[in-house]
Amino acid sequence: MNKRDLLTLKDWSREDLINTIEEAITIKQNPKRYAELLNGQTLAMLFQKTSTRTRVSFEAAMTQLGGHAIFLNWKTTNFTLAEIRDEVRYLSRNVDIIMARLLKHQDLEKTGEASRVPVINGCTEKYHPCQTLCDLVTIKEKKDRLKGLNLVYVGVQNNVCNSLIIGSIKVGMKITVVAPVIHQPSLDRGLIEEAEKSGLYYTTLNIKEAVKEADIVYTDTWIDMELFSDPKFKKEKEKRIEKLKPYQLNQDLLKDRDVLIMHDMPIHEGYEITRQVIESPNSIIFEQAENRLYGQKAILLKLLEKI
């Protein structure tokens, strides 16, 4: 059975990505046109990681498209007891599409292999493709283009950073990574090697120089959400905070800079970004979060071959 997944943007062509971004913008402008396209269809949402935006946007998207979403908390299902492939083989016989937000990318790959219906990566330690696709929707909406822009990512090199690298290069956007810390579980050496060949990927630790040439400055939490309050991660958290302090997005860094400010949320105010910057006129953080809804709609419709 042929099916299309979204496990990572690596497997999507530039055309796939651009078309889905454009469709998301059209959906946002004309929601009624799409209101019944998924009538009678069901999305299973499997969560091993906590979530606000991913759950709300996918569930609302499916509902607004005329379908139905089932929320599955990993801890209250037999995914905790059984082989993931077996549970997925069962699950995919009952639903039309699966979105899985898992701790390990290798488990997501097992999900994709076992499922007879499309599988969407709702976030793993390696990649967050839906976030990037929706971020590109927001940038396109604000700048009316993607090619030739310069996105500067500041913070930890992690899953969000990985997907931003992939997505930016595919649409012809320069990405400059300012990452004094690498989250080792997210490290993808092959991705970096390919990015370096593109002519669009740059790295520096000079944040002031990087910001001077930015069209968009993007940051993310310094500590993964599942580790932020974990006492076992306390020492590493303290080390990261100390190392990343000079890389905070604050008014001193961004004054007189006409750049868009992005953050994928959840925000840890006073760490990676200050309240003043969150609320600044250049901040598009909450529009960025809102656009998760329209991007998820476009993803669902594409994978279910409705657009």
Buried (B, 14 or more C-beta within 10 A) or exposed (E): EEBEBBBBBBEBEEEBBBBBBEBBBBBBEEBEEBEEBBEEBBBBBBBBBEBEBBBBBBBBBBEBBBBBBBBBEBEEBEBEEEEBEEBBBEBBEEBBBBBBBBBBBEBBBBBBEBBEBBBBBBBBBBBBBBBBBBBBBBBBBBBEEBEEBBBBBBBBBBBBBBBBBBBBBBBBBBBBBBBBBEBEBBBBEEBBEBBEEBEBBBBEEEBEEBBEEBBBBBBBBBBBBEBBEEEEBEEBBEEBBEEBEEBBBBEEBBEEEEBBBBBBBBBBEEBBBBEBBBEBEBBBBEBBBBBBBBBBBBBBBBBBEEB
